[in-house]
Amino acid sequence: MGTEWKRKQSFGWLRHVRRHSRGLGAGIYCGVGCNMSEKGKKKSNQAKRHHYIPRFYLNGFTQEDGSLWMFDLKMGKKSKVHPKNVAWQKDFYRVKVATGEEDIFEKEFAKIEKDSAEVIKRVVSEKVLPTTDSEDYIILMKFIALLRVRTPKPWEASDKFTKEVLRTMIAVMTQSEEIWEAQKRSLQREGVDVSSLTRGQMQEVADEDKYEIEVPKEEYLSTLFDQLNVLIPVLAKRNWSLVFPYNKNYNFICSDFPVVINWTVPMPPIRKPGFGLANTCVLVPLAKQMLMIGSFELPRLTFRVLPSFVALVNRLIANAADRFLFLPDEDFIWLKDDQTIGNVNELIERIKKKHVKGVP
């Protein structure tokens, strides 16, 4: 799995540059005049809609007719939609592997979703969480962990970080002619012909105005199951509570990044909460009238909350969202900066005023 640069304009001498995952010691692979035909090949299978937020999960936030409202935090607009038509990307999880299987991730996710749908259906119906020693509990933890790591937001963050690392690597490799020549000799010993590649040409690759770095999605997807293996037992150690709105006229909302973690004590903004850290809570809207809260400090509870708490949770969910909110109704409540409760029109005005992404 390499990392590929494409010239934003005609580049002639350089077609591909790939970074091997073994690190700087593996060097940079430079292909001069490489065959570009792979990109032109037709896919053997029909393109699919890969939902990064499962449809069955979004059904918990729908109205009686099966529809819900989608709020675009970037544009400040809302529209009525159906779960099957939102929270998907074409072939998002499709990859090419040695066995020829392209839908390995989608199939594995489907297995988890099938089991999770039954568990969540029982939780919503019975209004009680499974015991910690049950199979249903592990299934629920798997679902929450997958919901956290499978969405575009963490992939985009990983993509951005990888690009920054690669540009830094190039800067280090080309900071002097001596260092670049030494790196070229190392590459030559590995069988990579870079004899015609000058330091100046390599420096251009790091120029965002001249080259676009493309990190194949396989780079991130290949880490998903490792992330799950770490995250599932950490989530399982938390004490999970069920929360319901006292007033059924107010609903919890969902988003395109619905598993939210926050500090429960004041912390410097530079310090980010982690799933294994104390004094943190994990919020998971399970349905429009049901929220899960996971904590290390609090016991397992079931309780009802006032509209102000619903508004606070909705603010946190909106704050963590990538771009889209999914709403049971055309309007929803959220907690404003002055600690009063706002509505969707006030959020739209805020977005227009700030001309930014629209985080409440």
C-alpha positions in Angstrom: 0.0 0.0 0.0 1.8 3.1 -1.2 1.1 6.8 -1.1 0.7 8.4 -4.4 1.3 11.9 -5.7 -0.4 13.3 -8.7 0.9 16.4 -10.4 -1.8 19.1 -10.6 -0.4 19.9 -14.0 1.3 17.9 -16.7 4.5 16.5 -15.1 6.1 14.3 -17.7 9.1 12.8 -15.9 7.4 11.8 -12.6 4.3 9.6 -12.6 4.2 8.1 -9.2 5.9 8.5 -5.9 5.2 6.0 -3.2 6.1 5.8 0.4 6.5 2.3 1.8 4.9 1.6 5.2 8.2 0.4 6.7 9.3 4.0 7.3 12.1 6.3 6.2 14.5 3.4 6.1 12.5 2.0 3.2 12.8 5.3 1.5 10.8 6.8 -1.3 9.9 4.8 -4.3 10.0 6.9 -7.5 8.6 5.5 -10.7 9.6 7.4 -13.9 7.2 6.9 -16.7 5.1 4.3 -14.8 2.2 2.6 -16.4 -0.9 4.5 -15.4 -3.4 2.0 -17.0 -4.5 0.6 -13.6 -6.6 3.7 -13.0 -8.3 3.2 -16.2 -9.4 -0.3 -15.6 -13.1 -0.9 -15.0 -14.1 -2.4 -11.7 -15.3 -5.9 -11.9 -18.3 -5.2 -9.7 -21.0 -2.7 -9.7 -20.4 0.4 -7.5 -22.2 0.2 -4.2 -23.5 2.6 -1.6 -21.5 1.9 1.5 -23.3 3.4 4.5 -20.8 4.6 7.1 -23.8 5.2 9.5 -26.0 2.0 9.3 -29.5 2.5 8.0 -31.0 0.5 10.8 -29.4 2.8 13.3 -30.7 5.9 11.6 -34.2 4.4 11.6 -34.2 5.0 15.4 -34.3 8.8 14.6 -37.0 8.8 12.0 -40.6 10.0 12.0 -43.6 7.7 11.6 -43.3 7.8 7.8 -39.7 6.6 7.9 -38.1 9.9 7.1 -35.8 12.2 9.0 -34.3 15.6 8.7 -30.7 16.2 7.6 -29.0 19.4 8.7 -25.9 20.5 6.8 -23.6 22.3 9.3 -21.5 23.7 6.4 -24.3 25.2 4.4 -26.7 25.9 7.2 -29.5 24.1 5.4 -31.9 21.3 6.2 -33.8 18.8 4.1 -36.2 15.9 4.6 -34.5 12.6 3.6 -34.7 8.8 4.0 -32.0 6.8 5.8 -31.1 4.9 2.7 -30.2 8.1 0.9 -27.8 9.6 3.5 -24.5 8.8 5.3 -23.0 6.9 2.5 -20.1 7.1 0.0 -19.7 5.1 -3.2 -17.4 2.1 -2.6 -16.1 3.7 0.6 -15.0 0.3 2.0 -14.1 -1.4 -1.2 -10.4 -2.4 -1.4 -8.3 -4.7 -3.6 -6.6 -7.5 -1.7 -4.5 -10.5 -2.8 -7.4 -12.9 -2.8 -9.4 -10.6 -5.2 -12.0 -10.0 -2.5 -13.1 -6.3 -2.7 -15.9 -6.2 -0.2 -14.2 -7.8 2.8 -14.7 -4.8 5.1 -18.3 -4.3 4.0 -19.1 -7.9 4.6 -17.5 -7.9 8.1 -19.3 -4.7 9.0 -22.6 -6.3 7.8 -22.1 -9.2 10.2 -21.6 -6.8 13.2 -24.6 -4.7 12.1 -26.9 -7.7 11.8 -26.2 -8.8 15.4 -26.2 -5.2 16.7 -29.6 -4.4 15.1 -31.2 -7.2 17.2 -29.5 -6.1 20.4 -30.4 -2.4 20.0 -34.0 -3.3 19.1 -34.3 -5.2 22.4 -32.6 -2.3 24.4 -35.0 0.3 22.9 -38.0 -2.0 23.5 -37.1 -3.2 27.0 -35.4 0.1 28.0 -32.6 -1.8 29.7 -29.0 -2.5 28.8 -27.6 -6.1 28.6 -25.6 -7.4 31.5 -21.8 -7.0 31.2 -21.3 -10.8 31.2 -23.6 -11.3 28.2 -22.9 -11.8 24.6 -25.3 -9.0 23.8 -23.1 -6.6 25.8 -20.0 -7.5 23.7 -22.0 -7.1 20.5 -23.2 -3.6 21.6 -19.6 -2.6 22.5 -18.5 -3.8 19.0 -21.2 -1.7 17.4 -20.2 1.5 19.3 -16.5 0.9 18.5 -17.2 0.4 14.9 -19.4 3.4 14.7 -16.5 5.5 16.0 -13.8 4.4 13.6 -15.7 3.6 10.4 -16.8 7.1 9.4 -15.1 9.5 7.0 -14.0 12.0 9.8 -11.2 9.8 11.4 -10.1 8.7 7.9 -9.8 12.3 6.8 -7.8 13.2 10.0 -5.5 10.2 9.3 -5.2 11.3 5.6 -4.2 14.8 6.6 -1.7 13.6 9.2 0.0 11.2 6.7 0.3 14.0 4.1 2.0 16.3 6.7 4.4 13.5 7.7 5.3 12.8 4.1 6.0 16.4 3.3 8.1 16.7 6.4 10.1 13.5 5.4 10.8 15.1 2.0 11.9 18.3 3.6 14.3 16.4 5.8 15.6 14.3 2.9 16.3 17.3 0.8 17.5 19.9 3.3 21.0 19.7 1.8 22.6 18.2 -1.3 24.7 15.9 0.9 21.7 14.4 2.7 19.8 14.0 -0.6 22.8 12.2 -2.2 23.1 9.9 0.8 19.4 9.1 0.6 19.7 8.4 -3.1 22.6 6.0 -2.5 20.4 4.2 0.1 17.6 4.0 -2.4 19.9 2.6 -5.0 21.0 -0.2 -2.7 17.4 -1.1 -2.3 17.0 -1.4 -6.0 15.2 1.9 -6.6 16.6 3.8 -9.5 16.5 7.5 -8.7 19.7 8.5 -10.5 17.9 11.0 -12.7 15.9 12.6 -9.8 17.4 15.8 -8.5 17.0 17.4 -5.1 15.1 20.2 -6.6 12.7 17.9 -8.3 12.1 16.0 -5.1 11.5 19.3 -3.2 8.8 20.2 -5.6 6.8 17.1 -4.6 6.3 18.6 -1.2 4.9 21.8 -2.7 1.2 21.7 -2.3 0.7 24.1 -5.1 2.4 21.8 -7.6 1.6 18.3 -6.3 -1.5 16.7 -4.7 -0.7 13.8 -2.4 -3.2 11.0 -2.5 -3.2 8.5 0.3 -5.1 5.4 -0.7 -8.0 4.6 1.7 -6.5 1.2 2.2 -3.9 2.8 4.4 -6.5 3.7 6.9 -8.9 0.7 6.4 -6.0 -1.7 7.0 -5.9 -0.4 10.6 -9.6 -0.6 11.4 -9.6 -4.1 12.9 -6.6 -3.2 15.0 -8.4 -0.1 16.3 -11.4 -2.2 17.1 -9.4 -4.7 19.1 -8.1 -1.9 21.2 -11.3 0.1 21.6 -13.8 -2.7 22.3 -12.4 -3.8 25.7 -11.8 -0.2 26.8 -15.5 0.6 26.1 -16.6 -2.6 27.8 -14.8 -1.5 31.0 -17.0 1.6 31.3 -20.2 1.7 33.3 -23.0 2.4 30.9 -26.2 4.2 31.8 -29.4 4.7 29.9 -30.8 8.2 29.7 -34.3 9.3 28.5 -35.8 12.8 28.1 -38.3 13.6 30.8 -40.3 15.6 28.2 -40.9 13.4 25.1 -41.4 16.5 23.0 -37.6 16.9 23.0 -35.3 14.4 21.2 -31.7 13.5 21.0 -30.1 14.0 17.6 -27.6 11.9 15.7 -24.8 12.9 13.4 -22.3 11.6 10.9 -19.8 11.0 13.8 -22.2 10.1 16.6 -19.9 8.5 19.2 -18.8 11.5 21.3 -16.2 11.6 24.1 -15.8 14.6 26.4 -14.1 15.5 29.7 -16.2 15.6 32.8 -13.8 17.9 34.6 -12.1 21.1 33.4 -9.1 20.5 31.2 -6.7 22.6 29.1 -8.0 22.8 25.5 -4.8 21.3 24.2 -5.4 18.1 26.1 -7.8 15.8 24.3 -10.0 13.1 26.0 -9.2 9.5 25.4 -11.4 6.4 25.6 -9.2 4.9 28.3 -8.8 8.0 30.4 -10.6 8.7 33.7 -12.9 11.7 34.1 -14.3 11.3 30.6 -17.8 10.3 29.4 -18.8 8.7 26.1 -22.1 9.7 24.6 -24.0 7.5 22.2 -27.5 8.4 21.0 -29.1 5.0 20.6 -32.5 6.4 19.4 -34.3 9.7 19.4 -35.6 9.1 23.0 -32.6 7.1 24.3 -29.0 8.0 25.1 -26.1 5.8 26.4 -23.5 7.4 28.6 -20.3 5.5 29.5 -18.2 6.5 32.5 -15.5 5.0 34.7 -16.5 6.9 37.8 -20.4 6.7 37.8 -22.3 3.5 38.4 -24.7 1.9 35.9 -27.9 4.0 36.1 -31.2 4.5 34.3 -32.7 8.0 34.6 -34.6 10.8 32.9 -33.3 14.2 32.1 -34.7 17.8 31.7 -34.7 19.6 28.3 -31.6 21.5 29.4 -29.6 18.2 29.5 -31.0 17.1 26.1 -29.9 20.5 24.7 -26.4 20.0 26.2 -26.1 16.6 24.7 -27.3 17.8 21.3 -24.7 20.6 21.4 -21.9 18.1 22.1 -23.1 15.8 19.3 -23.3 18.7 16.9 -19.9 20.0 18.0 -18.3 16.6 17.2 -20.1 16.1 13.9 -18.1 16.2 10.6 -20.8 17.9 8.6 -24.3 16.4 8.9 -26.8 16.1 11.7 -29.7 13.7 11.5 -32.9 14.9 13.2 -36.2 13.3 14.2 -37.9 16.6 13.6 -37.4 19.7 11.6 -36.4 21.6 14.7 -34.2 20.6 17.7 -32.9 22.1 20.9 -29.3 22.8 21.6 -27.4 24.7 24.4 -26.1 28.1 23.3 -23.0 29.8 24.6 -25.1 31.9 27.1 -26.5 28.6 28.5 -30.0 29.2 27.1 -31.7 26.8 24.8 -31.6 27.5 21.1 -33.5 26.1 18.1 -32.5 25.2 14.6 -33.1 28.7 13.2 -30.8 30.2 15.7 -28.1 27.7 14.7 -28.6 28.7 11.0 -28.2 32.3 11.9 -25.0 31.5 13.8 -23.6 29.7 10.8 -24.4 32.5 8.5 -22.8 35.1 10.9 -19.6 33.2 11.4 -19.2 31.9 7.9 -17.6 28.8 9.3 -18.4 25.1 9.5 -21.2 25.8 12.0 -20.1 24.1 15.2 -22.5 25.3 18.0 
